[in-house]
Amino acid sequence: MKRYALFGLGAQRRVVRLGWRWPGFFLSFLWLWYRRCWLMGFGVLVVAIAGNVVFLGIGTFAASVWAAAGGTAAERQRLHRRGWGDLGEVEVPSPEAVAASNSPPPSSMFG
């Protein structure tokens, strides 16, 4: 089962998968920009370029790990800045099952 964070803005709902993101690892800053996490995407690009110059190739790997591990947090921050409220977290097999889930989410995402 996978964990998802739920966000709400009025009657609208968004589901964000939590944890490691393989698209973020393989596509790094491009994936972050696709998810509209502009600042983190730019930071990952800078780390990749600077790391390759200074450490001879390790920068791209480090930037990919950062994007894969931190992409979800950047997306959550983006939704919070746009006014989306936290509705909690659920553990379901797929994002479609979140809507079908009858169990109420926990009161706190970090609780």
ABEGO torsion letter per residue (X at the ends): XBBBBBBBBEABBBBBBBEBBAAAAAAEAAAAAAAGBAAAAAAAAAAAAAAAAAAGGAAAAAAAAAAAAAAAAAAAAAAAAAGBBBAEBBBBABAAAAAABABBBBABAAX
